[in-house]
């Protein structure tokens, strides 16, 4: 329910709330994630980050988001950046956060673009740096 109410990239969870089991058993989701499905990997990150049906585990969430992000899944890249930005499940690293925000923003992810704009507004980031930052991630 929390993911559904958050909206945005999480609206896919609304069907889970309306019809329990829409994503199938957790084992099936884990199997898809293990086979490289980046959407399933990101959903497992959500499950572990929020403690939905499992014990909350920020480190496990980070690992699932990292797998999905390195596969090129922009929503996971944005969430991974936020974890780096806030030091959740991983050591705080503003440079890695910006690199992942830049990667997701390059794919048109609006949340990443907004976060970069906030950083630019506060003088924490220069948009011209994105190509170089993306190369470093």
N, CA, C and O atoms as CSV, one atom per row, in Angstrom:
chain,resi,resn,atom,element,x,y,z
A,1,UNK,N,N,0.822,-1.184,0.000
A,1,UNK,CA,C,0.000,0.000,0.000
A,1,UNK,C,C,0.871,1.254,0.000
A,1,UNK,O,O,0.559,2.232,-0.679
A,2,UNK,N,N,1.975,1.222,0.771
A,2,UNK,CA,C,2.859,2.391,0.840
A,2,UNK,C,C,3.424,2.729,-0.532
A,2,UNK,O,O,3.475,3.900,-0.910
A,3,UNK,N,N,3.847,1.716,-1.279
A,3,UNK,CA,C,4.393,1.980,-2.608
A,3,UNK,C,C,3.323,2.532,-3.539
A,3,UNK,O,O,3.577,3.469,-4.296
A,4,UNK,N,N,2.144,1.960,-3.484
A,4,UNK,CA,C,1.048,2.427,-4.328
A,4,UNK,C,C,0.743,3.889,-4.051
A,4,UNK,O,O,0.587,4.685,-4.978
A,5,UNK,N,N,0.660,4.242,-2.770
A,5,UNK,CA,C,0.315,5.614,-2.384
A,5,UNK,C,C,1.416,6.602,-2.760
A,5,UNK,O,O,1.143,7.789,-2.938
A,6,UNK,N,N,2.659,6.127,-2.883
A,6,UNK,CA,C,3.761,7.011,-3.245
A,6,UNK,C,C,3.626,7.502,-4.682
A,6,UNK,O,O,4.134,8.569,-5.025
A,7,UNK,N,N,2.953,6.739,-5.511
A,7,UNK,CA,C,2.731,7.145,-6.891
A,7,UNK,C,C,4.005,7.096,-7.714
A,7,UNK,O,O,4.947,6.379,-7.376
A,8,UNK,N,N,4.029,7.861,-8.797
A,8,UNK,CA,C,5.197,7.937,-9.666
A,8,UNK,C,C,5.616,6.568,-10.164
A,8,UNK,O,O,4.791,5.786,-10.637
A,9,UNK,N,N,6.905,6.285,-10.055
A,9,UNK,CA,C,7.453,5.026,-10.527
A,9,UNK,C,C,6.909,3.829,-9.762
A,9,UNK,O,O,7.077,2.691,-10.198
A,10,UNK,N,N,6.260,4.067,-8.628
A,10,UNK,CA,C,5.763,2.984,-7.784
A,10,UNK,C,C,4.312,2.606,-8.061
A,10,UNK,O,O,3.776,1.727,-7.387
A,11,UNK,N,N,3.669,3.239,-9.024
A,11,UNK,CA,C,2.243,3.006,-9.234
A,11,UNK,C,C,1.933,1.572,-9.660
A,11,UNK,O,O,0.786,1.136,-9.563
A,12,UNK,N,N,2.934,0.838,-10.129
A,12,UNK,CA,C,2.716,-0.561,-10.485
A,12,UNK,C,C,2.284,-1.396,-9.301
A,12,UNK,O,O,1.662,-2.445,-9.470
A,13,UNK,N,N,2.613,-0.933,-8.088
A,13,UNK,CA,C,2.233,-1.675,-6.893
A,13,UNK,C,C,0.742,-1.558,-6.596
A,13,UNK,O,O,0.224,-2.327,-5.786
A,14,UNK,N,N,0.038,-0.622,-7.227
A,14,UNK,CA,C,-1.399,-0.477,-6.975
A,14,UNK,C,C,-2.150,-1.740,-7.384
A,14,UNK,O,O,-3.115,-2.123,-6.722
A,15,UNK,N,N,-1.725,-2.389,-8.459
A,15,UNK,CA,C,-2.399,-3.619,-8.867
A,15,UNK,C,C,-2.177,-4.718,-7.834
A,15,UNK,O,O,-3.028,-5.592,-7.668
A,16,UNK,N,N,-1.036,-4.684,-7.136
A,16,UNK,CA,C,-0.768,-5.654,-6.073
A,16,UNK,C,C,-1.735,-5.433,-4.912
A,16,UNK,O,O,-2.215,-6.388,-4.302
A,17,UNK,N,N,-2.013,-4.167,-4.614
A,17,UNK,CA,C,-2.940,-3.842,-3.527
A,17,UNK,C,C,-4.354,-4.261,-3.903
A,17,UNK,O,O,-5.092,-4.804,-3.080
A,18,UNK,N,N,-4.728,-4.000,-5.175
A,18,UNK,CA,C,-6.080,-4.314,-5.624
A,18,UNK,C,C,-6.309,-5.815,-5.794
A,18,UNK,O,O,-7.411,-6.305,-5.549
A,19,UNK,N,N,-5.292,-6.534,-6.205
A,19,UNK,CA,C,-5.442,-7.976,-6.408
A,19,UNK,C,C,-4.175,-8.663,-5.894
A,19,UNK,O,O,-3.205,-8.835,-6.632
A,20,UNK,N,N,-4.200,-9.053,-4.617
A,20,UNK,CA,C,-3.007,-9.660,-4.023
A,20,UNK,C,C,-2.442,-10.765,-4.899
A,20,UNK,O,O,-3.174,-11.575,-5.468
A,21,UNK,N,N,-1.120,-10.774,-4.993
A,21,UNK,CA,C,-0.452,-11.792,-5.794
A,21,UNK,C,C,-0.292,-11.425,-7.243
A,21,UNK,O,O,0.092,-12.275,-8.046
A,22,UNK,N,N,-0.573,-10.177,-7.616
A,22,UNK,CA,C,-0.463,-9.781,-9.020
A,22,UNK,C,C,0.946,-9.994,-9.558
A,22,UNK,O,O,1.116,-10.269,-10.746
A,23,UNK,N,N,1.949,-9.872,-8.711
A,23,UNK,CA,C,3.325,-10.099,-9.139
A,23,UNK,C,C,3.751,-11.539,-8.893
A,23,UNK,O,O,4.897,-11.901,-9.161
A,24,UNK,N,N,2.862,-12.342,-8.398
A,24,UNK,CA,C,3.174,-13.736,-8.125
A,24,UNK,C,C,3.925,-13.884,-6.820
A,24,UNK,O,O,4.199,-12.899,-6.134
A,25,UNK,N,N,4.253,-15.109,-6.483
A,25,UNK,CA,C,4.974,-15.364,-5.240
A,25,UNK,C,C,6.341,-14.690,-5.237
A,25,UNK,O,O,6.950,-14.482,-6.286
A,26,UNK,N,N,6.807,-14.356,-4.046
A,26,UNK,CA,C,8.109,-13.720,-3.892
A,26,UNK,C,C,9.208,-14.561,-4.533
A,26,UNK,O,O,10.164,-14.021,-5.089
A,27,UNK,N,N,9.069,-15.876,-4.454
A,27,UNK,CA,C,10.066,-16.772,-5.050
A,27,UNK,C,C,10.151,-16.563,-6.562
A,27,UNK,O,O,11.242,-16.607,-7.131
A,28,UNK,N,N,9.009,-16.337,-7.217
A,28,UNK,CA,C,9.005,-16.100,-8.660
A,28,UNK,C,C,9.666,-14.764,-8.994
A,28,UNK,O,O,10.401,-14.655,-9.975
A,29,UNK,N,N,9.401,-13.758,-8.177
A,29,UNK,CA,C,10.021,-12.448,-8.372
A,29,UNK,C,C,11.533,-12.565,-8.191
A,29,UNK,O,O,12.303,-11.995,-8.965
A,30,UNK,N,N,11.954,-13.307,-7.162
A,30,UNK,CA,C,13.386,-13.509,-6.912
A,30,UNK,C,C,14.035,-14.273,-8.060
A,30,UNK,O,O,15.167,-13.980,-8.447
A,31,UNK,N,N,13.318,-15.249,-8.602
A,31,UNK,CA,C,13.856,-16.016,-9.732
A,31,UNK,C,C,14.035,-15.122,-10.953
A,31,UNK,O,O,15.056,-15.202,-11.636
A,32,UNK,N,N,13.050,-14.272,-11.232
A,32,UNK,CA,C,13.156,-13.347,-12.364
A,32,UNK,C,C,14.320,-12.382,-12.146
A,32,UNK,O,O,15.078,-12.092,-13.072
A,33,UNK,N,N,14.454,-11.891,-10.921
A,33,UNK,CA,C,15.560,-10.981,-10.603
A,33,UNK,C,C,16.898,-11.691,-10.773
A,33,UNK,O,O,17.849,-11.117,-11.303
A,34,UNK,N,N,16.968,-12.931,-10.325
A,34,UNK,CA,C,18.198,-13.710,-10.464
A,34,UNK,C,C,18.576,-13.976,-11.905
A,34,UNK,O,O,19.747,-14.177,-12.229
A,35,UNK,N,N,17.559,-13.974,-12.778
A,35,UNK,CA,C,17.798,-14.174,-14.206
A,35,UNK,C,C,18.061,-12.866,-14.946
A,35,UNK,O,O,18.122,-12.842,-16.175
A,36,UNK,N,N,18.218,-11.772,-14.185
A,36,UNK,CA,C,18.605,-10.510,-14.808
A,36,UNK,C,C,17.479,-9.561,-15.140
A,36,UNK,O,O,17.722,-8.545,-15.793
A,37,UNK,N,N,16.249,-9.844,-14.720
A,37,UNK,CA,C,15.122,-8.941,-14.980
A,37,UNK,C,C,15.284,-7.705,-14.090
A,37,UNK,O,O,15.099,-7.778,-12.875
A,38,UNK,N,N,15.631,-6.572,-14.703
A,38,UNK,CA,C,15.930,-5.366,-13.921
A,38,UNK,C,C,14.704,-4.804,-13.207
A,38,UNK,O,O,14.842,-4.211,-12.137
A,39,UNK,N,N,13.521,-4.972,-13.767
A,39,UNK,CA,C,12.315,-4.513,-13.089
A,39,UNK,C,C,12.089,-5.340,-11.829
A,39,UNK,O,O,11.752,-4.794,-10.778
A,40,UNK,N,N,12.274,-6.648,-11.930
A,40,UNK,CA,C,12.124,-7.524,-10.763
A,40,UNK,C,C,13.192,-7.200,-9.719
A,40,UNK,O,O,12.908,-7.207,-8.522
A,41,UNK,N,N,14.404,-6.918,-10.159
A,41,UNK,CA,C,15.473,-6.557,-9.230
A,41,UNK,C,C,15.113,-5.288,-8.470
A,41,UNK,O,O,15.302,-5.208,-7.256
A,42,UNK,N,N,14.597,-4.307,-9.183
A,42,UNK,CA,C,14.213,-3.046,-8.544
A,42,UNK,C,C,13.048,-3.255,-7.577
A,42,UNK,O,O,13.019,-2.655,-6.503
A,43,UNK,N,N,12.097,-4.097,-7.953
A,43,UNK,CA,C,10.971,-4.383,-7.053
A,43,UNK,C,C,11.447,-5.083,-5.789
A,43,UNK,O,O,10.933,-4.824,-4.702
A,44,UNK,N,N,12.425,-5.968,-5.927
A,44,UNK,CA,C,12.986,-6.603,-4.732
A,44,UNK,C,C,13.696,-5.569,-3.863
A,44,UNK,O,O,13.672,-5.662,-2.636
A,45,UNK,N,N,14.321,-4.595,-4.495
A,45,UNK,CA,C,14.907,-3.489,-3.741
A,45,UNK,C,C,13.846,-2.757,-2.946
A,45,UNK,O,O,14.048,-2.439,-1.774
A,46,UNK,N,N,12.702,-2.485,-3.590
A,46,UNK,CA,C,11.588,-1.812,-2.908
A,46,UNK,C,C,11.106,-2.643,-1.720
A,46,UNK,O,O,10.889,-2.120,-0.627
A,47,UNK,N,N,10.945,-3.936,-1.954
A,47,UNK,CA,C,10.440,-4.839,-0.910
A,47,UNK,C,C,11.362,-4.824,0.304
A,47,UNK,O,O,10.897,-4.748,1.441
A,48,UNK,N,N,12.659,-4.896,0.064
A,48,UNK,CA,C,13.610,-4.922,1.177
A,48,UNK,C,C,13.774,-3.550,1.830
A,48,UNK,O,O,13.950,-3.461,3.045
A,49,UNK,N,N,13.719,-2.496,1.042
A,49,UNK,CA,C,13.874,-1.148,1.600
A,49,UNK,C,C,12.710,-0.796,2.518
A,49,UNK,O,O,12.892,-0.143,3.546
A,50,UNK,N,N,11.507,-1.236,2.138
A,50,UNK,CA,C,10.320,-0.884,2.900
A,50,UNK,C,C,9.861,-1.989,3.850
A,50,UNK,O,O,8.973,-1.769,4.674
A,51,UNK,N,N,10.456,-3.164,3.740
A,51,UNK,CA,C,10.062,-4.265,4.610
A,51,UNK,C,C,8.689,-4.814,4.286
A,51,UNK,O,O,7.903,-5.094,5.192
A,52,UNK,N,N,8.389,-4.973,3.004
A,52,UNK,CA,C,7.087,-5.490,2.576
A,52,UNK,C,C,7.153,-7.015,2.513
A,52,UNK,O,O,7.706,-7.579,1.568
A,53,UNK,N,N,6.593,-7.673,3.511
A,53,UNK,CA,C,6.574,-9.122,3.544
A,53,UNK,C,C,7.907,-9.757,3.933
A,53,UNK,O,O,8.004,-10.979,4.049
A,54,UNK,N,N,8.917,-8.945,4.131
A,54,UNK,CA,C,10.239,-9.409,4.575
A,54,UNK,C,C,10.736,-8.428,5.621
A,54,UNK,O,O,10.180,-7.341,5.780
A,55,UNK,N,N,11.783,-8.815,6.330
A,55,UNK,CA,C,12.373,-7.878,7.283
A,55,UNK,C,C,13.072,-6.760,6.503
A,55,UNK,O,O,13.778,-7.019,5.528
A,56,UNK,N,N,12.870,-5.535,6.938
A,56,UNK,CA,C,13.495,-4.373,6.297
A,56,UNK,C,C,15.011,-4.558,6.309
A,56,UNK,O,O,15.604,-4.863,7.344
A,57,UNK,N,N,15.627,-4.367,5.140
A,57,UNK,CA,C,17.064,-4.585,5.009
A,57,UNK,C,C,17.619,-3.621,3.965
A,57,UNK,O,O,17.541,-3.883,2.765
A,58,UNK,N,N,18.182,-2.500,4.429
A,58,UNK,CA,C,18.687,-1.467,3.523
A,58,UNK,C,C,19.871,-1.949,2.687
A,58,UNK,O,O,20.022,-1.533,1.538
A,59,UNK,N,N,20.703,-2.812,3.244
A,59,UNK,CA,C,21.856,-3.324,2.495
A,59,UNK,C,C,21.374,-4.213,1.346
A,59,UNK,O,O,21.880,-4.113,0.228
A,60,UNK,N,N,20.405,-5.074,1.621
A,60,UNK,CA,C,19.844,-5.938,0.585
A,60,UNK,C,C,19.146,-5.089,-0.490
A,60,UNK,O,O,19.258,-5.373,-1.682
A,61,UNK,N,N,18.431,-4.049,-0.056
A,61,UNK,CA,C,17.787,-3.142,-1.009
A,61,UNK,C,C,18.832,-2.503,-1.908
A,61,UNK,O,O,18.664,-2.458,-3.127
A,62,UNK,N,N,19.916,-2.008,-1.309
A,62,UNK,CA,C,20.999,-1.401,-2.092
A,62,UNK,C,C,21.514,-2.379,-3.149
A,62,UNK,O,O,21.699,-2.000,-4.305
A,63,UNK,N,N,21.742,-3.619,-2.764
A,63,UNK,CA,C,22.284,-4.600,-3.707
A,63,UNK,C,C,21.339,-4.857,-4.875
A,63,UNK,O,O,21.778,-4.963,-6.020
A,64,UNK,N,N,20.038,-4.957,-4.588
A,64,UNK,CA,C,19.083,-5.176,-5.686
A,64,UNK,C,C,18.988,-3.955,-6.581
A,64,UNK,O,O,18.939,-4.099,-7.803
A,65,UNK,N,N,18.962,-2.752,-6.009
A,65,UNK,CA,C,18.935,-1.547,-6.840
A,65,UNK,C,C,20.207,-1.438,-7.681
A,65,UNK,O,O,20.156,-1.041,-8.845
A,66,UNK,N,N,21.354,-1.793,-7.083
A,66,UNK,CA,C,22.624,-1.725,-7.807
A,66,UNK,C,C,22.595,-2.648,-9.030
A,66,UNK,O,O,23.044,-2.259,-10.108
A,67,UNK,N,N,22.074,-3.856,-8.871
A,67,UNK,CA,C,21.987,-4.795,-9.990
A,67,UNK,C,C,21.098,-4.228,-11.095
A,67,UNK,O,O,21.455,-4.269,-12.272
A,68,UNK,N,N,19.946,-3.703,-10.708
A,68,UNK,CA,C,19.027,-3.145,-11.704
A,68,UNK,C,C,19.617,-1.893,-12.352
A,68,UNK,O,O,19.459,-1.680,-13.554
A,69,UNK,N,N,20.287,-1.077,-11.568
A,69,UNK,CA,C,20.878,0.169,-12.089
A,69,UNK,C,C,21.984,-0.121,-13.091
A,69,UNK,O,O,22.059,0.527,-14.136
A,70,UNK,N,N,22.839,-1.084,-12.786
A,70,UNK,CA,C,23.932,-1.398,-13.709
A,70,UNK,C,C,23.420,-2.046,-14.992
A,70,UNK,O,O,24.129,-2.088,-15.998
A,71,UNK,N,N,22.188,-2.550,-14.953
A,71,UNK,CA,C,21.556,-3.087,-16.164
A,71,UNK,C,C,20.939,-1.981,-17.015
A,71,UNK,O,O,20.484,-2.226,-18.133
A,72,UNK,N,N,20.927,-0.752,-16.470
A,72,UNK,CA,C,20.403,0.377,-17.235
A,72,UNK,C,C,18.988,0.799,-16.884
A,72,UNK,O,O,18.403,1.610,-17.601
A,73,UNK,N,N,18.419,0.280,-15.810
A,73,UNK,CA,C,17.044,0.600,-15.424
A,73,UNK,C,C,17.017,1.933,-14.680
A,73,UNK,O,O,17.443,2.015,-13.528
A,74,UNK,N,N,16.518,2.972,-15.339
A,74,UNK,CA,C,16.570,4.340,-14.807
A,74,UNK,C,C,15.894,4.520,-13.447
A,74,UNK,O,O,16.460,5.208,-12.598
A,75,UNK,N,N,14.712,3.939,-13.189
A,75,UNK,CA,C,14.134,4.122,-11.856
A,75,UNK,C,C,15.042,3.587,-10.750
A,75,UNK,O,O,15.143,4.195,-9.684
A,76,UNK,N,N,15.697,2.464,-10.994
A,76,UNK,CA,C,16.620,1.907,-9.997
A,76,UNK,C,C,17.865,2.786,-9.870
A,76,UNK,O,O,18.417,2.923,-8.778
A,77,UNK,N,N,18.306,3.376,-10.965
A,77,UNK,CA,C,19.458,4.275,-10.910
A,77,UNK,C,C,19.155,5.461,-10.005
A,77,UNK,O,O,20.011,5.900,-9.237
A,78,UNK,N,N,17.945,5.972,-10.099
A,78,UNK,CA,C,17.543,7.103,-9.266
A,78,UNK,C,C,17.463,6.697,-7.799
A,78,UNK,O,O,17.909,7.438,-6.923
A,79,UNK,N,N,16.899,5.533,-7.533
A,79,UNK,CA,C,16.812,5.062,-6.151
A,79,UNK,C,C,18.193,4.754,-5.583
A,79,UNK,O,O,18.459,5.034,-4.414
A,80,UNK,N,N,19.064,4.185,-6.395
A,80,UNK,CA,C,20.431,3.915,-5.960
A,80,UNK,C,C,21.138,5.229,-5.627
A,80,UNK,O,O,21.845,5.322,-4.623
A,81,UNK,N,N,20.946,6.235,-6.466
A,81,UNK,CA,C,21.532,7.553,-6.205
A,81,UNK,C,C,21.043,8.108,-4.877
A,81,UNK,O,O,21.825,8.674,-4.113
A,82,UNK,N,N,19.758,7.950,-4.601
A,82,UNK,CA,C,19.202,8.447,-3.335
A,82,UNK,C,C,19.824,7.723,-2.141
A,82,UNK,O,O,20.083,8.337,-1.106
A,83,UNK,N,N,20.064,6.415,-2.284
A,83,UNK,CA,C,20.704,5.679,-1.195
A,83,UNK,C,C,22.115,6.199,-0.956
A,83,UNK,O,O,22.524,6.382,0.190
A,84,UNK,N,N,22.861,6.439,-2.036
A,84,UNK,CA,C,24.198,7.022,-1.891
A,84,UNK,C,C,24.114,8.424,-1.292
A,84,UNK,O,O,24.920,8.794,-0.438
A,85,UNK,N,N,23.140,9.188,-1.743
A,85,UNK,CA,C,22.971,10.569,-1.273
A,85,UNK,C,C,22.723,10.636,0.231
A,85,UNK,O,O,23.198,11.546,0.911
A,86,UNK,N,N,21.976,9.663,0.739
A,86,UNK,CA,C,21.587,9.676,2.147
A,86,UNK,C,C,22.348,8.686,3.022
A,86,UNK,O,O,22.142,8.643,4.235
A,87,UNK,N,N,23.225,7.893,2.413
A,87,UNK,CA,C,23.977,6.911,3.191
A,87,UNK,C,C,23.101,5.824,3.766
A,87,UNK,O,O,23.282,5.426,4.917
A,88,UNK,N,N,22.157,5.338,2.988
A,88,UNK,CA,C,21.249,4.281,3.432
A,88,UNK,C,C,21.657,2.971,2.765
A,88,UNK,O,O,21.586,2.845,1.542
A,89,UNK,N,N,22.080,2.006,3.559
A,89,UNK,CA,C,22.496,0.718,3.035
A,89,UNK,C,C,23.889,0.720,2.437
A,89,UNK,O,O,24.384,-0.315,1.991
A,90,UNK,N,N,24.517,1.884,2.429
A,90,UNK,CA,C,25.843,2.069,1.840
A,90,UNK,C,C,26.426,3.345,2.439
A,90,UNK,O,O,25.686,4.186,2.948
A,91,UNK,N,N,27.733,3.491,2.380
A,91,UNK,CA,C,28.343,4.731,2.868
A,91,UNK,C,C,27.901,5.909,2.014
A,91,UNK,O,O,27.786,5.794,0.794
A,92,UNK,N,N,27.657,7.030,2.656
A,92,UNK,CA,C,27.232,8.237,1.942
A,92,UNK,C,C,28.324,8.654,0.965
A,92,UNK,O,O,29.498,8.737,1.327
A,93,UNK,N,N,27.922,8.919,-0.290
A,93,UNK,CA,C,28.874,9.297,-1.329
A,93,UNK,C,C,28.160,10.200,-2.335
A,93,UNK,O,O,27.494,9.724,-3.255
A,94,UNK,N,N,28.310,11.500,-2.142
A,94,UNK,CA,C,27.649,12.474,-3.009
A,94,UNK,C,C,28.082,12.390,-4.460
A,94,UNK,O,O,27.276,12.630,-5.359
A,95,UNK,N,N,29.351,12.051,-4.705
A,95,UNK,CA,C,29.828,11.937,-6.085
A,95,UNK,C,C,29.158,10.775,-6.816
A,95,UNK,O,O,28.753,10.917,-7.970
A,96,UNK,N,N,29.040,9.637,-6.153
A,96,UNK,CA,C,28.360,8.487,-6.773
A,96,UNK,C,C,26.881,8.786,-6.948
A,96,UNK,O,O,26.277,8.379,-7.940
A,97,UNK,N,N,26.294,9.495,-5.990
A,97,UNK,CA,C,24.878,9.860,-6.114
A,97,UNK,C,C,24.662,10.694,-7.371
A,97,UNK,O,O,23.759,10.416,-8.160
A,98,UNK,N,N,25.489,11.710,-7.553
A,98,UNK,CA,C,25.337,12.566,-8.731
A,98,UNK,C,C,25.566,11.768,-10.014
A,98,UNK,O,O,24.848,11.963,-10.995
A,99,UNK,N,N,26.551,10.877,-10.020
A,99,UNK,CA,C,26.811,10.068,-11.213
A,99,UNK,C,C,25.585,9.244,-11.594
A,99,UNK,O,O,25.230,9.164,-12.769
A,100,UNK,N,N,24.931,8.623,-10.591
A,100,UNK,CA,C,23.754,7.807,-10.887
A,100,UNK,C,C,22.550,8.671,-11.250
A,100,UNK,O,O,21.758,8.288,-12.110
A,101,UNK,N,N,22.399,9.845,-10.600
A,101,UNK,CA,C,21.331,10.759,-11.007
A,101,UNK,C,C,21.538,11.175,-12.463
A,101,UNK,O,O,20.584,11.220,-13.240
A,102,UNK,N,N,22.783,11.478,-12.830
A,102,UNK,CA,C,23.082,11.874,-14.218
A,102,UNK,C,C,22.737,10.750,-15.190
A,102,UNK,O,O,22.179,10.998,-16.259
A,103,UNK,N,N,23.071,9.511,-14.815
A,103,UNK,CA,C,22.779,8.365,-15.674
A,103,UNK,C,C,21.276,8.234,-15.902
A,103,UNK,O,O,20.830,8.047,-17.034
A,104,UNK,N,N,20.509,8.332,-14.840
A,104,UNK,CA,C,19.050,8.214,-14.959
A,104,UNK,C,C,18.457,9.411,-15.688
A,104,UNK,O,O,17.543,9.254,-16.497
A,105,UNK,N,N,18.967,10.599,-15.411
A,105,UNK,CA,C,18.469,11.814,-16.074
A,105,UNK,C,C,18.700,11.749,-17.576
A,105,UNK,O,O,17.872,12.226,-18.352
A,106,UNK,N,N,19.816,11.165,-17.993
A,106,UNK,CA,C,20.113,11.027,-19.420
A,106,UNK,C,C,19.079,10.161,-20.130
A,106,UNK,O,O,18.901,10.260,-21.344
A,107,UNK,N,N,18.395,9.307,-19.357
A,107,UNK,CA,C,17.340,8.461,-19.923
A,107,UNK,C,C,15.958,9.105,-19.784
A,107,UNK,O,O,14.942,8.509,-20.143
A,108,UNK,N,N,15.940,10.330,-19.258
A,108,UNK,CA,C,14.681,11.052,-19.136
A,108,UNK,C,C,13.943,10.844,-17.829
A,108,UNK,O,O,12.779,11.230,-17.718
A,109,UNK,N,N,14.580,10.247,-16.838
A,109,UNK,CA,C,13.921,10.023,-15.550
A,109,UNK,C,C,13.697,11.370,-14.863
A,109,UNK,O,O,14.654,12.067,-14.524
A,110,UNK,N,N,12.449,11.726,-14.666
A,110,UNK,CA,C,12.117,13.051,-14.128
A,110,UNK,C,C,12.529,13.221,-12.673
A,110,UNK,O,O,12.919,14.317,-12.270
A,111,UNK,N,N,12.451,12.170,-11.886
A,111,UNK,CA,C,12.862,12.280,-10.486
A,111,UNK,C,C,14.357,12.596,-10.405
A,111,UNK,O,O,14.773,13.426,-9.596
A,112,UNK,N,N,15.158,11.940,-11.234
A,112,UNK,CA,C,16.601,12.206,-11.258
A,112,UNK,C,C,16.864,13.635,-11.739
A,112,UNK,O,O,17.712,14.335,-11.186
A,113,UNK,N,N,16.137,14.062,-12.763
A,113,UNK,CA,C,16.304,15.422,-13.272
A,113,UNK,C,C,15.961,16.446,-12.199
A,113,UNK,O,O,16.658,17.450,-12.052
A,114,UNK,N,N,14.901,16.199,-11.458
A,114,UNK,CA,C,14.494,17.102,-10.376
A,114,UNK,C,C,15.555,17.158,-9.284
A,114,UNK,O,O,15.895,18.239,-8.803
A,115,UNK,N,N,16.080,15.999,-8.891
A,115,UNK,CA,C,17.103,15.979,-7.850
A,115,UNK,C,C,18.364,16.702,-8.290
A,115,UNK,O,O,18.996,17.387,-7.486
A,116,UNK,N,N,18.739,16.559,-9.554
A,116,UNK,CA,C,19.901,17.298,-10.060
A,116,UNK,C,C,19.630,18.794,-10.087
A,116,UNK,O,O,20.517,19.593,-9.789
A,117,UNK,N,N,18.413,19.174,-10.440
A,117,UNK,CA,C,18.066,20.599,-10.463
A,117,UNK,C,C,18.125,21.192,-9.054
A,117,UNK,O,O,18.572,22.325,-8.874
A,118,UNK,N,N,17.681,20.439,-8.070
A,118,UNK,CA,C,17.764,20.906,-6.677
A,118,UNK,C,C,19.224,21.097,-6.290
A,118,UNK,O,O,19.582,22.106,-5.684
A,119,UNK,N,N,20.061,20.135,-6.637
A,119,UNK,CA,C,21.489,20.253,-6.327
A,119,UNK,C,C,22.106,21.446,-7.055
A,119,UNK,O,O,22.941,22.150,-6.487
A,120,UNK,N,N,21.705,21.679,-8.303
A,120,UNK,CA,C,22.216,22.829,-9.056
A,120,UNK,C,C,21.797,24.129,-8.387
A,120,UNK,O,O,22.601,25.054,-8.267
A,121,UNK,N,N,20.546,24.205,-7.951
A,121,UNK,CA,C,20.017,25.404,-7.311
A,121,UNK,C,C,20.819,25.765,-6.064
A,121,UNK,O,O,21.044,26.942,-5.783
A,122,UNK,N,N,21.245,24.754,-5.324
A,122,UNK,CA,C,22.015,24.992,-4.103
A,122,UNK,C,C,23.525,25.052,-4.345
A,122,UNK,O,O,24.311,25.085,-3.398
A,123,UNK,N,N,23.919,25.065,-5.604
A,123,UNK,CA,C,25.334,25.176,-5.928
A,123,UNK,C,C,26.139,23.913,-5.673
A,123,UNK,O,O,27.362,23.972,-5.543
A,124,UNK,N,N,25.466,22.772,-5.601
A,124,UNK,CA,C,26.147,21.514,-5.324
A,124,UNK,C,C,26.490,20.722,-6.581
A,124,UNK,O,O,27.123,19.668,-6.511
A,125,UNK,N,N,26.061,21.247,-7.742
A,125,UNK,CA,C,26.220,20.485,-8.978
A,125,UNK,C,C,26.161,21.426,-10.173
A,125,UNK,O,O,25.365,22.364,-10.206
A,126,UNK,N,N,27.014,21.160,-11.148
A,126,UNK,CA,C,27.005,21.883,-12.415
A,126,UNK,C,C,26.551,20.906,-13.497
A,126,UNK,O,O,27.219,19.896,-13.718
A,127,UNK,N,N,25.438,21.174,-14.177
A,127,UNK,CA,C,24.916,20.239,-15.182
A,127,UNK,C,C,25.926,19.877,-16.271
A,127,UNK,O,O,25.840,18.800,-16.860
A,128,UNK,N,N,26.872,20.758,-16.538
A,128,UNK,CA,C,27.879,20.468,-17.558
A,128,UNK,C,C,28.785,19.306,-17.155
A,128,UNK,O,O,29.495,18.751,-17.994
A,129,UNK,N,N,28.762,18.938,-15.877
A,129,UNK,CA,C,29.604,17.859,-15.373
A,129,UNK,C,C,29.012,16.469,-15.601
A,129,UNK,O,O,29.708,15.471,-15.411
A,130,UNK,N,N,27.761,16.382,-15.997
A,130,UNK,CA,C,27.105,15.071,-16.100
A,130,UNK,C,C,27.858,14.083,-17.003
A,130,UNK,O,O,28.045,12.938,-16.592
A,131,UNK,N,N,28.295,14.461,-18.198
A,131,UNK,CA,C,28.994,13.462,-19.015
A,131,UNK,C,C,30.234,12.883,-18.311
A,131,UNK,O,O,30.470,11.676,-18.363
A,132,UNK,N,N,31.006,13.729,-17.667
A,132,UNK,CA,C,32.194,13.257,-16.972
A,132,UNK,C,C,31.812,12.414,-15.761
A,132,UNK,O,O,32.459,11.406,-15.478
A,133,UNK,N,N,30.768,12.819,-15.047
A,133,UNK,CA,C,30.319,12.073,-13.872
A,133,UNK,C,C,29.827,10.684,-14.257
A,133,UNK,O,O,30.108,9.703,-13.568
A,134,UNK,N,N,29.089,10.610,-15.366
A,134,UNK,CA,C,28.562,9.318,-15.811
A,134,UNK,C,C,29.702,8.374,-16.167
A,134,UNK,O,O,29.604,7.170,-15.933
A,135,UNK,N,N,30.765,8.901,-16.721
A,135,UNK,CA,C,31.914,8.071,-17.099
A,135,UNK,C,C,32.624,7.493,-15.881
A,135,UNK,O,O,33.268,6.449,-15.980
A,136,UNK,N,N,32.513,8.163,-14.725
A,136,UNK,CA,C,33.196,7.715,-13.525
A,136,UNK,C,C,32.448,6.655,-12.726
A,136,UNK,O,O,33.047,5.969,-11.898
A,137,UNK,N,N,31.164,6.516,-12.961
A,137,UNK,CA,C,30.380,5.593,-12.124
A,137,UNK,C,C,30.790,4.212,-12.386
A,137,UNK,O,O,30.251,3.284,-11.783
